[in-house]
Amino acid sequence: GKTPDQHGIGHFVVHEAGSERTAPVTSEMRRVKALWNLFSDAGKRVGTLGWWATWPPEKVNGFIASDHLAWHFLFAQGFEQQSGPGATWPPELESRLAPRLVRPQQIGAAELAPFVDVTAEEIARPFSLGDDLQHFRWVLATMRTYRDLGLELWRSERPHLMLTYFEGTDSTSHLFGHLFRAQGLAGELALQQRRYGRAVEAVYEYADRILGDFLAVLDSGTTLVVLSDHGFELGTLPDDPSRLRDMRRVSEKFHDEEGVLFFYGAGVRPGTRLDGATLLDIAPTVLALGGLAPAADMPGKVLQAAFRDLPQLDRIATYENRRENSGGNAGQKGGGETGAAPSRDGKVDEALVEHLQSLGYLAGGSSPESDRNLAAIAFEEKQFERSARMYQALVERDPEDSSLRTSLAGALGALGRYEEALVQLAVALKLEPLNPEGHYNQGLALERLGRASEAVTSYRLALRYQPGYEPARQALLRLTGSSGEFVAANAAEARALALAEAAATAARRGAYPEALAQLAEAGAVAPRLAIVCQYESNVAYLAGDRPRAIRALERCLALEPDNALFQQNLKQLQGGP
């Protein structure tokens, strides 16, 4: 029920003090109490299964089977030879649950058949989270594990509050979401779709069956809450088709802000539609369902409209100074570099980081992502002074990070400090010329200073290096009446640009021969348009024709010798795979 600046967790991973090592966040890093702490402190029994960042498990009145439980079975030693905290509270629960864990190796051809179309040879490959099929086997194994354990623990423990997390719909959407009901795919994308195209829908059906299993054991005094923290733009292909060569290309950029929220059971008002509910409303609502007052420092509201006769309890000031019974770690420093050495879980930490990377949640960058995200959240909340201070501190720690300087410039620009923003952007673009956000922010600052023609140049550079960058398109439309980097000088160029756009559309759906034919026609019509040879190089590379890709880039550089993108791509192509 708290925002990231309150609870201190701004990302999935942290960089430890004095180390380049990246590790998942832990329960020790949370600065506030979680729902299970609040219910436990009130003397109510709680249960938590598979919830993110619940390791090491906290001492509660009830049980916690942490998110690390489903990772230990990936390793040969299983639950043996562990050092440090176990995966559950109480500790003895671990040995009770271990025999019920489903391993990826147990997900064979029969179990996979409803979801994907693969061969026995593919199934027999060694397990790796970098292998899309093997990763999906882990997804199904974990879903079945938490389904079985959740039902058993509900029957045997009967907690007042139980939280169970099923990651399968999220992971599968990251793995295969671009194939969901996508029309007109060709080439390698069509092959992907034949093998994995039904996986997302089938996993949602599986999740629905699991929900039915829990409904079957629900008693008349229990309320069921089904929610997700985000949705997905399924069936969406990125502007750059090269991203689809790796099956795990559906990054968090394809999350949809609108998720799902359902209430069922005791006290629920049937047929009620909830508009405008947010994640911050869940904790106050669940507290109220449990007869506990929400706190004044919780930004969310109780979703009263969803229930019949739910008592409206007066809010207490806070729960954060009432820790006498918690036994948890709330209140410790979190979200960034930790002071005391945090608990670590060896190979599980490595596997979790690999899992996040393979799903597109983790990009590169040497600065702690949590601190970046907290600075970005401050910016989104229009706390521009605070955001600028946070970004300035990050820049001082890592002055060679172009993206940090770009973000600092954005915060300075929001404060009206445009000249200072331009100083930061000059350094950022020198460090990384292929930075569309940097060129766009530079354009904004120049525009605010009345330097419109220079702003147009910057906006066009943003589109040069990322053709689908919508903010730059809108800025150019506002200033020039055209939303593209290129403005046709004559009918021949207009024809060539139309052919290039048609080729880009064909390439996105995998129709590379069709795209190359259109680009050849465009090049014949307007041989001096660099965008044509740029697209030709991209598509030729995707089609496996490296020599043609190199020749096209060489023509591009003859037209635009200072184009940093062309220079970089040619260097990479000439360097080999």
C-alpha positions in Angstrom: 0.0 0.0 0.0 3.0 2.3 -0.2 4.8 4.0 -3.1 8.4 3.1 -4.1 9.8 6.2 -2.4 8.1 5.0 0.8 9.0 1.3 0.7 12.4 1.8 -0.9 12.2 -0.9 -3.6 12.6 0.8 -6.9 13.7 -2.2 -9.1 14.2 -5.9 -9.2 17.9 -5.9 -8.4 20.5 -3.9 -6.5 24.2 -3.4 -6.8 26.0 -4.1 -3.6 28.2 -1.5 -2.0 31.8 -1.8 -3.2 30.9 -4.4 -5.8 29.8 -4.7 -9.4 27.7 -7.7 -8.4 24.0 -7.5 -9.3 21.6 -9.4 -7.0 17.9 -9.5 -6.5 16.2 -7.4 -3.9 15.3 -9.1 -0.6 12.8 -8.8 2.1 15.5 -7.1 4.2 15.5 -4.1 1.9 11.9 -3.2 2.3 11.5 -0.1 4.6 7.9 -0.7 5.5 5.7 -3.5 6.7 3.9 -5.7 4.2 0.3 -6.9 4.4 1.4 -10.2 6.0 3.3 -8.2 8.7 0.2 -6.1 9.5 -2.1 -9.1 9.8 0.5 -11.0 11.8 1.0 -8.1 14.2 -2.8 -8.1 14.7 -2.8 -11.7 15.8 -4.2 -13.1 12.6 -2.6 -16.1 10.8 -1.1 -15.4 7.5 0.3 -17.3 4.6 2.4 -16.2 1.6 3.5 -18.4 -1.3 5.9 -17.4 -4.1 5.5 -13.7 -3.6 8.4 -11.6 -5.0 11.1 -10.4 -2.6 9.9 -12.5 0.3 13.3 -14.1 0.8 14.7 -14.4 3.4 11.4 -15.3 4.9 10.3 -13.2 7.8 9.0 -14.6 11.1 5.2 -14.3 11.1 2.2 -15.8 12.8 1.7 -18.4 10.0 3.9 -19.3 7.1 6.0 -17.9 4.3 7.1 -20.0 1.4 9.3 -17.5 -0.3 10.0 -16.8 -3.9 13.2 -18.7 -3.7 11.4 -22.0 -3.1 10.8 -22.6 -6.8 14.4 -21.9 -7.7 16.3 -24.4 -5.4 15.2 -27.4 -7.4 17.1 -26.1 -10.5 20.3 -27.2 -8.9 21.7 -30.7 -8.4 22.0 -30.4 -4.6 18.4 -29.2 -4.3 17.8 -28.3 -0.7 21.0 -29.8 0.5 24.2 -28.0 1.3 22.4 -24.7 1.9 24.0 -22.1 4.0 22.2 -19.1 5.5 18.5 -18.6 5.6 16.2 -21.2 4.2 13.3 -20.7 1.8 10.4 -20.9 4.3 9.1 -19.8 7.6 8.9 -21.8 9.7 12.1 -23.5 8.6 10.7 -27.0 8.9 8.0 -26.2 6.3 10.7 -26.5 3.6 11.2 -30.2 4.0 7.4 -30.7 4.1 7.0 -28.9 0.8 10.1 -30.2 -1.0 8.5 -33.5 -2.2 5.6 -31.5 -3.8 7.9 -29.4 -6.0 7.5 -30.0 -9.8 10.8 -29.7 -11.7 11.1 -28.5 -15.3 12.4 -32.0 -16.3 9.0 -33.3 -15.3 7.3 -31.2 -17.9 7.5 -33.5 -20.9 5.9 -33.7 -24.3 2.4 -34.5 -23.0 2.4 -31.6 -20.6 3.8 -29.2 -23.3 1.4 -30.3 -26.0 -1.5 -27.9 -25.1 0.9 -24.9 -25.2 3.6 -25.4 -27.8 4.5 -27.5 -30.9 8.1 -28.7 -30.4 10.1 -31.9 -31.0 11.5 -34.5 -28.7 15.0 -33.3 -29.6 14.2 -29.7 -28.5 12.7 -30.9 -25.2 15.9 -32.9 -24.5 18.1 -29.9 -24.6 20.0 -29.1 -21.4 18.1 -26.7 -19.1 18.9 -23.0 -19.5 16.9 -19.9 -18.8 18.3 -18.5 -22.0 16.5 -21.3 -24.0 13.0 -20.2 -24.7 11.5 -23.7 -24.5 13.4 -24.7 -21.3 12.4 -21.4 -19.7 8.8 -22.1 -20.5 9.1 -25.6 -18.9 10.2 -23.8 -15.8 7.2 -21.5 -16.1 4.8 -24.5 -16.2 6.6 -26.4 -13.4 6.3 -23.3 -11.2 2.7 -22.8 -11.9 1.8 -26.4 -11.1 4.0 -26.3 -8.0 2.3 -23.2 -6.6 -1.1 -24.5 -7.5 -0.5 -27.8 -5.6 1.2 -26.1 -2.6 -1.4 -23.3 -2.5 -4.3 -25.7 -2.3 -2.6 -27.9 0.3 -1.6 -25.0 2.5 -5.0 -23.4 2.3 -6.6 -26.7 3.4 -4.1 -27.5 6.2 -3.3 -24.0 7.6 -6.5 -22.0 7.0 -4.9 -18.6 7.5 -6.9 -15.4 7.8 -4.9 -14.0 4.9 -3.2 -16.0 2.2 -1.3 -14.5 -0.8 -0.2 -16.7 -3.7 1.7 -15.5 -6.8 1.5 -17.1 -10.2 4.1 -15.7 -12.5 3.2 -17.8 -15.5 1.0 -15.4 -17.5 3.7 -12.7 -17.2 6.7 -14.8 -18.1 4.8 -16.4 -21.1 3.7 -13.0 -22.4 7.3 -11.8 -22.2 8.5 -14.9 -24.1 5.8 -15.2 -26.7 3.5 -12.2 -26.5 4.5 -10.8 -29.8 3.0 -13.9 -31.5 -0.4 -13.6 -29.8 -3.1 -13.5 -32.6 -0.6 -11.6 -34.8 -1.8 -11.6 -38.4 0.2 -12.0 -41.7 3.5 -13.1 -40.2 6.1 -14.6 -42.6 9.5 -16.1 -42.6 11.1 -16.8 -39.2 8.2 -15.1 -37.4 5.7 -17.4 -39.0 7.8 -20.3 -37.9 7.9 -19.0 -34.3 4.1 -18.5 -34.4 3.5 -22.1 -35.6 5.5 -23.4 -32.6 4.7 -21.0 -29.9 1.8 -18.9 -31.1 -0.9 -20.4 -28.9 1.3 -20.4 -25.7 0.0 -17.1 -24.2 -3.7 -18.0 -24.7 -3.2 -21.5 -23.4 -1.4 -20.3 -20.3 -4.2 -17.9 -19.5 -6.6 -20.8 -19.8 -4.4 -22.8 -17.5 -4.4 -19.9 -15.0 -8.2 -19.8 -15.2 -8.4 -23.5 -14.4 -6.1 -22.9 -11.4 -8.4 -20.1 -10.3 -11.3 -22.6 -10.6 -9.4 -25.0 -8.3 -9.2 -22.4 -5.6 -12.8 -21.4 -6.1 -13.7 -25.0 -5.4 -12.2 -24.9 -1.9 -13.5 -21.4 -1.1 -15.8 -21.3 1.9 -18.7 -18.9 2.4 -16.8 -16.7 4.7 -13.8 -16.0 2.5 -13.2 -13.3 -0.1 -11.1 -14.0 -3.1 -9.1 -11.2 -4.8 -7.5 -11.7 -8.2 -5.2 -9.0 -9.5 -2.3 -8.3 -11.7 0.1 -5.4 -11.4 0.0 -4.6 -15.1 -1.3 -5.8 -18.5 0.4 -6.5 -21.8 0.3 -5.1 -25.3 0.0 -8.6 -26.9 0.5 -9.2 -30.5 2.6 -6.0 -30.9 5.7 -6.1 -33.1 8.5 -3.6 -32.4 9.5 -1.0 -34.9 12.9 -2.6 -35.1 12.4 -6.2 -36.4 15.9 -7.2 -35.4 14.7 -7.4 -31.8 12.6 -10.4 -32.8 15.7 -12.6 -33.6 15.8 -13.3 -29.8 12.6 -14.9 -28.6 12.7 -12.9 -25.4 12.1 -9.5 -26.9 8.8 -8.5 -25.2 10.3 -6.2 -22.7 8.6 -4.3 -19.9 8.2 -1.5 -22.4 5.2 -3.5 -23.7 3.5 -3.5 -20.3 0.0 -2.0 -20.3 -0.9 0.2 -17.3 -4.3 -1.5 -17.1 -4.2 -4.9 -15.3 -7.0 -7.0 -13.9 -8.9 -6.8 -10.6 -11.7 -9.2 -9.5 -13.4 -9.7 -6.1 -15.5 -12.8 -5.4 -17.1 -14.3 -2.4 -18.0 -13.0 1.1 -19.3 -9.5 1.2 -18.8 -8.8 -2.5 -21.5 -6.8 -4.3 -22.1 -8.8 -7.6 -21.9 -7.0 -10.9 -20.1 -3.9 -9.7 -17.7 -2.3 -12.1 -14.7 -0.5 -10.6 -13.3 2.4 -12.6 -10.0 4.1 -11.6 -8.8 1.5 -9.1 -5.0 1.4 -8.6 -2.5 -0.9 -7.0 -2.3 1.4 -4.1 -6.0 0.7 -3.3 -5.4 -3.1 -2.7 -3.7 -2.9 0.7 -6.2 -0.6 2.3 -9.1 -2.7 0.9 -7.6 -6.0 2.1 -7.0 -4.5 5.5 -10.6 -3.4 5.7 -11.7 -6.9 4.7 -9.7 -8.2 7.5 -11.2 -5.8 10.0 -8.0 -3.7 10.2 -7.9 0.0 9.7 -5.9 1.4 6.8 -3.2 3.9 7.7 -3.1 7.6 6.9 0.3 7.2 5.2 -1.2 4.8 2.7 -2.0 6.8 -0.4 -4.7 4.4 -1.7 -8.4 4.2 -0.8 -10.7 1.4 0.3 -12.7 0.1 -2.7 -16.0 0.4 -0.7 -18.1 0.2 -3.9 -17.1 -3.4 -4.4 -18.7 -4.7 -1.2 -21.9 -4.8 0.7 -21.8 -3.3 4.2 -18.0 -3.1 4.5 -17.3 -1.1 7.7 -15.7 2.2 7.1 -12.9 2.3 9.7 -11.2 5.4 10.8 -7.6 5.5 9.6 -4.8 5.2 12.1 -1.7 7.5 11.6 0.7 4.7 10.7 1.7 1.1 11.3 5.4 1.8 10.9 6.1 2.6 14.6 4.2 -0.4 15.9 6.8 -3.2 15.4 6.7 -4.9 18.7 5.3 -8.2 17.3 6.4 -8.1 13.7 9.6 -10.1 13.7 10.2 -8.9 10.2 12.8 -6.6 8.7 10.6 -3.5 8.0 12.5 -0.4 8.6 15.8 -1.5 7.3 17.5 0.5 4.6 16.4 -0.6 1.1 16.3 0.1 -2.6 19.9 1.1 -3.3 23.3 0.0 -2.1 23.0 -1.6 1.2 25.0 -0.8 4.3 25.2 -4.1 6.2 25.9 -7.1 4.1 22.5 -8.5 2.9 21.6 -12.1 3.0 22.4 -13.9 -0.3 21.3 -17.2 -1.8 24.2 -18.0 -4.2 23.0 -19.8 -7.3 19.4 -18.8 -6.8 20.4 -15.1 -7.0 22.2 -15.8 -10.3 19.2 -17.7 -11.7 16.8 -14.9 -10.7 18.9 -12.3 -12.4 19.2 -14.4 -15.5 15.4 -15.0 -15.5 14.8 -11.2 -15.3 17.3 -10.5 -18.1 15.8 -13.1 -20.4 12.3 -11.6 -19.9 13.5 -8.1 -20.8 13.2 -6.6 -17.3 16.9 -5.8 -16.9 18.8 -3.7 -19.3 22.5 -2.7 -19.1 23.8 0.1 -17.0 26.3 0.3 -14.3 24.3 2.5 -11.9 21.8 0.9 -9.5 18.5 0.6 -11.3 16.6 1.1 -8.1 18.0 4.6 -7.6 17.3 5.4 -11.2 13.7 4.3 -10.9 13.2 6.3 -7.7 14.5 9.4 -9.4 12.2 8.7 -12.4 9.2 8.3 -10.0 10.0 11.6 -8.4 10.0 13.2 -11.9 6.7 11.5 -12.8 5.2 12.9 -9.6 6.4 16.4 -10.7 8.9 16.6 -7.8 11.4 18.1 -10.2 13.8 19.6 -7.7 14.0 16.2 -5.9 14.4 14.3 -9.1 17.2 16.6 -10.3 19.0 16.2 -7.0 18.8 12.4 -7.2 20.0 12.3 -10.8 22.8 14.7 -10.0 24.0 12.3 -7.2 23.8 9.4 -9.7 25.8 11.4 -12.3 28.5 12.2 -9.7 28.8 8.5 -9.0 28.9 7.5 -12.7 29.8 10.6 -14.8 30.3 8.4 -18.0 26.6 7.3 -18.1 24.9 9.1 -21.0 21.4 8.1 -20.0 21.8 9.5 -16.5 22.9 12.8 -17.9 20.0 12.8 -20.3 17.6 12.2 -17.4 19.2 14.9 -15.3 18.8 17.3 -18.3 15.1 16.4 -18.4 14.6 17.3 -14.8 16.6 20.5 -15.2 14.5 21.4 -18.3 11.3 20.8 -16.3 12.6 23.4 -13.8 13.2 25.9 -16.6 17.0 25.6 -16.3 17.4 25.1 -20.1 21.0 26.3 -20.4 22.1 23.9 -17.7 20.2 21.1 -19.4 22.0 21.8 -22.7 25.4 21.5 -20.9 24.4 18.0 -19.6 23.1 17.0 -23.0 26.2 18.1 -24.8 28.2 15.7 -22.6 25.6 12.9 -22.9 25.5 13.0 -26.7 29.3 13.1 -26.9 29.3 9.9 -24.7 26.6 8.3 -26.7 25.6 9.9 -30.0 22.9 7.2 -30.6 20.7 8.5 -27.9 17.2 9.5 -29.2 16.0 10.7 -25.9 19.1 12.9 -25.6 18.5 14.5 -29.0 14.8 14.9 -28.2 15.5 16.6 -24.8 18.1 18.8 -26.6 15.4 19.8 -29.0 13.0 20.7 -26.2 15.5 22.9 -24.5 16.4 24.6 -27.7 12.7 25.1 -28.5 12.1 26.7 -25.1 15.0 29.0 -25.7 13.4 30.2 -29.0 15.9 28.4 -31.2 13.3 26.6 -33.3 15.5 25.7 -36.3 18.1 24.0 -34.1 15.4 22.2 -32.3 14.1 20.8 -35.5 17.6 19.4 -36.3 17.7 17.7 -32.9 14.2 16.2 -33.3 15.2 14.8 -36.7 18.3 13.3 -35.2 16.2 11.6 -32.6 14.2 10.0 -35.4 17.3 9.2 -37.4 18.5 6.9 -34.5 15.0 5.6 -33.5 12.5 6.0 -36.4 9.5 5.2 -34.1 10.3 7.7 -31.4 6.9 9.3 -31.0 7.7 12.4 -28.9 10.1 13.6 -31.7 7.5 12.9 -34.3 4.9 15.0 -32.5 7.4 17.8 -32.0 8.3 17.9 -35.7 4.6 17.8 -36.6 4.1 20.8 -34.3 7.0 22.8 -35.7 7.1 21.8 -39.4 3.8 20.2 -40.2 5.5 16.9 -41.0 6.1 14.1 -38.4 9.0 12.4 -40.2 12.7 12.8 -40.3 12.6 13.0 -44.1 10.5 15.4 -46.1 10.2 14.5 -49.7 11.6 17.1 -52.1 9.8 15.8 -55.1 7.4 13.1 -56.3 10.2 10.5 -56.8 11.3 10.9 -53.1 7.7 10.7 -51.9 7.3 7.4 -53.9 10.6 6.1 -52.4 9.6 7.0 -48.8 6.2 5.2 -49.3 8.0 2.1 -50.5 10.5 2.3 -47.6 7.6 2.4 -45.1 5.9 -0.5 -46.8 9.2 -2.4 -46.7 9.5 -1.7 -42.9 6.0 -3.1 -42.4 6.8 -6.2 -44.4 10.0 -6.7 -42.4 8.2 -6.4 -39.1 6.0 -9.4 -40.0 9.1 -11.4 -41.3 8.5 -11.0 -45.1 12.1 -10.2 -45.9 12.1 -11.0 -49.6 9.1 -8.7 -50.1 10.7 -6.0 -48.1 14.0 -6.2 -50.1 12.2 -6.0 -53.4 10.4 -2.9 -52.3 13.6 -1.3 -51.1 15.3 -2.1 -54.4 12.5 -0.3 -56.2 12.8 2.6 -53.8 16.6 2.8 -54.3 16.1 3.0 -58.1 13.6 5.7 -57.8 15.5 7.9 -55.3 19.1 6.7 -54.9 20.2 9.6 -52.6 17.7 8.8 -49.8 19.8 7.4 -46.9 16.8 5.9 -45.2 16.4 3.5 -48.1 19.8 2.0 -47.9 19.5 2.0 -44.1 16.4 -0.1 -44.2 18.0 -2.3 -46.9 21.0 -3.0 -44.6 18.7 -3.9 -41.7 16.5 -6.3 -43.7 19.4 -7.9 -45.5 21.0 -8.6 -42.1 17.8 -10.2 -40.8 17.6 -12.3 -44.0 21.1 -13.6 -43.3 22.8 -11.7 -46.2 25.6 -9.9 -44.4 27.5 -8.9 -47.6 24.4 -7.1 -48.9 23.9 -5.4 -45.5 27.5 -4.2 -45.6 27.2 -2.8 -49.1 24.0 -1.0 -48.3 25.6 0.6 -45.2 28.6 1.7 -47.3 26.2 3.5 -49.6 24.5 5.1 -46.6 27.8 6.4 -45.3 28.7 7.8 -48.7 25.5 9.9 -48.4 25.9 10.8 -44.7 29.5 10.4 -43.6 28.9 11.8 -40.1 26.0 9.4 -39.2 27.0 7.7 -36.0 24.4 5.0 -36.4 25.7 4.0 -39.8 29.3 4.0 -38.5 28.5 1.8 -35.6 26.4 -0.7 -37.5 29.1 -1.0 -40.2 31.8 -1.6 -37.7 29.7 -4.3 -36.1 28.9 -6.0 -39.4 32.5 -6.0 -40.5 33.6 -7.4 -37.2 31.7 -10.6 -37.8 28.9 -12.2 -35.8 
